[in-house]
């Protein structure tokens, strides 16, 4: 096996191992919360984490992909000092941006409706305020991941994630079984916050060992260059996040907290296999970037060949995961009998797994080819359609309607983006 293939395999395995540990930890945390607080309590937990998680991609804003491309260019030119300043400025941008987003999140929260059975209750609002610092922490974690991805050292990211998740499980167990009557969901939320802090600290420790320093700077010229280069991808990720999360918002505002919890637990199970295409593409994306050094014909053929090979891996993997989760779905009722209603929701979601697996490959291939504007148009259009469908369907059909809209939207994303990629590669 060549050294490049070995690195891809090693980093993919490292990421999968880390995600197995991370997903296992989050699954255990979800089960503890659901068993202790029921569907309504899990619904409150879902409202808190979903609202704040919306801002994670904003603090990310696609800067890592731009950093990798620019770092590759500076390495070729031998300007390593510029490379170091590039990463430090990216961290500085996220530090400033994350701080602003924390206040924006709280400001938006003040305009959202408050109710006892639905909407954002006083306790949920307090939980969101306590959880908003994770936006800033997430900025440090994704910045560290840029160094790990650039150097193909996802084993370091895996170690940091594992340590953080161990802390989360221990603290959540203490909050749920040791202090459950006193702290409730707010104790669980604080436990997740502390676990993310540990992940960020360990990640930055490895960055210093790999990168040589953890200098945070803010060069206006570099910041402007990074922001403008990332803008199309950042807008795409924003559109993607909105159409991916708007169903939970509409459910929160129009349906009961219990139904939000039923949908939230099903969605948490559905997210487990989605890490496979995400982490696999994290390892492959640097190889896509290397293809950009070739002439257009050779470059496009190389990317086309890579996409075909990746899809040959994704097809059987997605089918296997459908079978596993389809027959495992009834286990949700073992958490609590009331979660029996989450089973059909989960089965609808997992039926669309191939769409999510394939669209991840197509999206990152288009990003490598510099087609971020086309992606922004695709995801912007689908975001608008999804919002309209959610508003029309979810108030009547609830979580079942939300699940069908999620699957259908991703199918449309795959069809349209796949057509764009195929047309570009054929014409070029």
N, C-alpha and C positions, 0 to 999 in steps of 0.2 A: 504494500500500500504506500502511495506517495506521501510525502510529508504534509502537503496541503490537504489531501483527503483525510489523513490521520488527524490533523488539527480540527477539521470540520466534524469528524466523528467524535473526537474527544470533547469538543466544546458542546456539541449537541447532547451527548450523554451527560456531561456535567450539568447542563441546564435542565435536562429532563430529571436527573436525580434531584437537583435542587427544587424543581417544581413539584416533584412527587412528595418531597418532604414538606414544601410550602403548602401544596394543595391538601396534603394529609393533615397538616396542622390546622388549616382553615376549615377543613371538613370537620375535624374534631371540635374546633371552636363553635362552628355552626350547630353541630349536634348538641353540644352542651347548652348553648343559648336556647335552641328550640325546645329541648326537653325541660329546661328549667322555667322558661318564660312563655312557652306556647307560641301559637301562630301570631297572636297580637304583639307579644314582646319581640318576636323575631321581625315582625313588620316594622316596629320602631327602630330596631337595629338596622334594618335594610334602608329605611328612610335616611338615617344619619350617614351611613357609609356611602350610599349612592349619591347623595347630594354633594358631599365633599369630593368623591372620586371623579365627579364631572370636571373638576378643576385640575386634575392630575395631568391630563393631556395638554391643557393650556400651558402649564409650567414646562412641559416637555417641548411642545410646539415644533417637533420635528428637527430640533437643533442637533441631535446626535447624528442624524444622517448627513446633514450639511458639514458637521465637524469632521466626520470620517472622510468625506470627499476632499475637504480643504487640507486636512492633515496629510492625506495621501499625496496631494500636490506639493505641499511644503517639504515632505520627505524626499520627493524626487528632486527638488531644487536644492536640497541640502540645508534649508533654513530651519533647523530644529528649534532655535530660540523662538521663532514665530509660532511654531507648533505648540510650544509650552504656553506662550501667551494666549494662544487661541483657546485652549482648554480653560485657563484661568478666567478669561473674559466670559466664556460660556457659563461658568459657574456663577460669576458675578451677575450676569443677566438673569439667571434663575433665582438668585438671592433677592434681587430687586423685584423681579416679576412675581415671585412667590409671595413676598410680603404684601404687594399690592393686591394680589388675588385673594389673600386671606381677608382683607377688608372688603373687597368686592363681594365675596361669598356671604359675609355677614350682612352687608347692605342689601343684597338680593333677598336674603332670608326675611328681612323685615317687611317686605312687600308681599310675601306669600301668605295665603289664608291659614288661620289657626282654628282647629276644631277638636272635639273630644273623640269622635269616632273616625274622622278622616282629616287629611291635611297635616299640618305640622304643629303638634301640641307643644306646650311649654317645655316639657321634659325633652322632647326631640330637638327643639331649638337649642336648649342648653347643651345637649350632646353634640350638635353640629358645631357650636362655638368651641367646645373643648377639643373637637377633632380637627378643626381648621389648620392648626400648625403642621399637620401631616402634609399639607400642600407644599410647604417650604422644605420639609424633610424629604419629600419625594423628589424635589429638585436636586438635592445632593446625591440621592441614590441613582437617579437616571444619568447624572453627570459622571458618576463613577463607572456606570455601565458602559459609557462611551469609551473610556480607557480600556476596560476589559474586552470590549468588542474589537477595538482597534488592534490590540495585542493578542487577540484570540485567547484570553485568559478568563473564561467564564467560570472556571473552577473557583476563582477568588470570589466572584459574585455569588456562587452557590454556597460557599462557606459562610459568607456574611448573611445571606438569606436564611440559612439553616440556624445560625446562632440567634438571629432575631425571632424566628418562629418558635424556637424552644422557649425563649423568654415570654412570648405571647401566650403560649399554651399554659405555662406555669401560672402566669398572672391571671389569665381568664379563669382557670380552674379555681384559683383563690377567690376571685371576685364572685363566681357563680356559686360555689359550694361552701366557701368560708365566710363570705360577707354578703351573700345574696340579698338578705333582707335589708341591708343598709345601703348598698351601692347600686344594685340592679344593672340596667343597661349602661348607665353612665360609667360604672366600674369596668365593664367590658370594653367600652370605647376608650377609656384611659389606658387600659392594658394594651390595646392595639397601638396606641400612640407611642407608648414606651418601647414596645417591640420594634417599631419602625425606627425609633431613635437609635437603638442598638444596631440595627442593620446598617444605618447610615454611618455610624462611627466605625464599624468594622470595615465597611466598604472603603472609606477614606483612608484607613490604615493601609489597606492593600494598594490603593492608588499611590500612596507615598512610596511604597516599595517598588512598584512597577514603573511609575512615571517619574519618580525622583523628587517630587515636590507636590504640595497641595496649595499652591499660591492662588489666591483669589484676587482678581483685578477687574478693571472696567475700562477698557480702551474703547473710546467712542467710535473710532474708525472701524475696528474689528467688530464691535457690537452691531453697527449699522450693516456691515457686510454680511454677518451671520443672520441677522434678522431678515434682511431683504431676500437672501438666498433661501431661508426657511419659510418665508411667508406663504408661498403656494401650498407647501406640505402642511404647514401649521393650520391653514384654513381647512385643508382636507381633513386633518385629524379632528379639528373642531366640529366640522359637519358630521364626521363619522361618530364622534362621541355623542352629539346631540341626538342623532337618529338611533343610536344604540341605547341611550339612557332615557329618552323622552317617555317611553312606555311606563317606567317606574314613576315618573313625575305625574303623569296623567292618572295612573292608578291611585297614587297618594291623594290626589285632589278630588277624585270622583268615586272611589270605592273604599271599602272599609279597611282598617289597619290589618285585620285578620287576613283579608285577601292579598294585601301587599306582602304579608309574611309567607303565605302559601306560594305566591309567585317568586318571592325572593329566595326561598330554599330550593325550589326547582331550578331557578336560574343559577344558583351557586353550584349545583351538581352539573348543570350544562356547561359551565365555564371550565370545568376540570380538563376535558380533552382539548379545549381551545388553545391550551399552552403548547401543544405539539407543533402546529404550524408556526406559531409566533416565535418560539425559541429556535426552531429549525431555521427559519428565515433570518433570525439574528446572526446565526453562524454563517449562512450562505451569502448574506448581503455584501460583506466585504469582497467576496469573490465576484459578485456582480459588478462592483465598483472597479475591480481590476480589469474587467473586460472593456471598460471605457477607454483604455489606452490603445486599443486595437483600431484598425481602420473600420469604417462604418459597416461594411459588408461582413468582415470577420467578427466584429463585435456583436452584431445582431444575430449572426448564426450561433455564436457562442452562448448568448443569452437564451436564444430559442432552444438550443440543445439542453441547457441547464434546466429550463422550465419544464421540458418534457420529462427529464429524469426525475425531477422533484415531484411532478404530478403522478408518476408511476409509483412513487412511494406513498403519496397522499391518498390515492384511491383505496387501496386495501386497508390502510390504517384507519381512514374515516369509517369504512364499512364495519371493520372490527369493533370500533368504539361504539357504533350504533347498536350492534348486537349486545355488547356488554352492558351498556346503560339501559337498553330496552328491557332486558330481563332483570336488571338490578333495581329498576325504578320502584317496584313494590316495597323495597326495603325502607322507603321513606316513611311508610306507615308505622314502622317500628320505633321511629323517633318519638312520635306521639300519634295516636289514632287520627287526630284531626288533620294530619298531613297526608292522609290518604287522597285528599283532593289535589295534592301537588303532582300525583302520578301522571294523569293525562297531560298536564302542562309540560312536564319534563319530556314526555314521549313526543310531543309535537316539536319541541325545541331540538331534540337530538336527531329527529328525522332530517333536519336541515344541516347537519354537520358537514357533509361534503361541500356545500356552498361556502361555508366559513373557511374550510381548509383550502379550497382552491382559490378563493378571492384573495387570501393572504399572499399567495404566491404571485398572482397577477399584479396585485398592488405594488409589491416591492420590486418587481421587474420593471414596472412603469416608472417608479421612483428612480431606479438606477439609470433609466434611459432619459431622465429629466422631464418626464411628462406629468409633473405635479399640477399644472394648470388644468389639464384634461381630467385628472383625478378630482380636483376641487369642483369642477363642473358636475362630474358624475355624482359625487357625494352630496353636493349642495342640492341637486335636483331630487335625489333620493331622500334627503333630510326633509325637504319641504313636503314631499308625498307622504312620508312616514308620519310627520306631525299631523297632517290632515286626517290620515286614516286612524291614528290613535285617538284623536279628539272625537271622531265620528263613531268609532267602533267600541273602544274600551268602556265608555260609560254604560253601554248596554250589555256587552258580552264579557267584560271583565278580563281576567287573567288569560283565559282561553283565547280571546281575541288578540290580546297583546302578543301571545306566543306565535300565533299564525302571522301576524304582521312582521314580527322579527324575522321569521324564516323567509317569508315572501320578499322582504326588502333585501336580504342578503342574496337571494337568488337573482334579483334584478341587478344588483351590484356586480355579480359575477358575469352575467350575460353581457352587460354593457362594457365593463372594463376589459373583459376577454376579447370582445370584438375590437375595441380600440387597440389593444396590444397586438392582436393578430394582423390587423390592417397596417399598423406601423411597421411591423417586422416584414410583412410581405412587400409593401411599397418601397422600403429602404433596400 
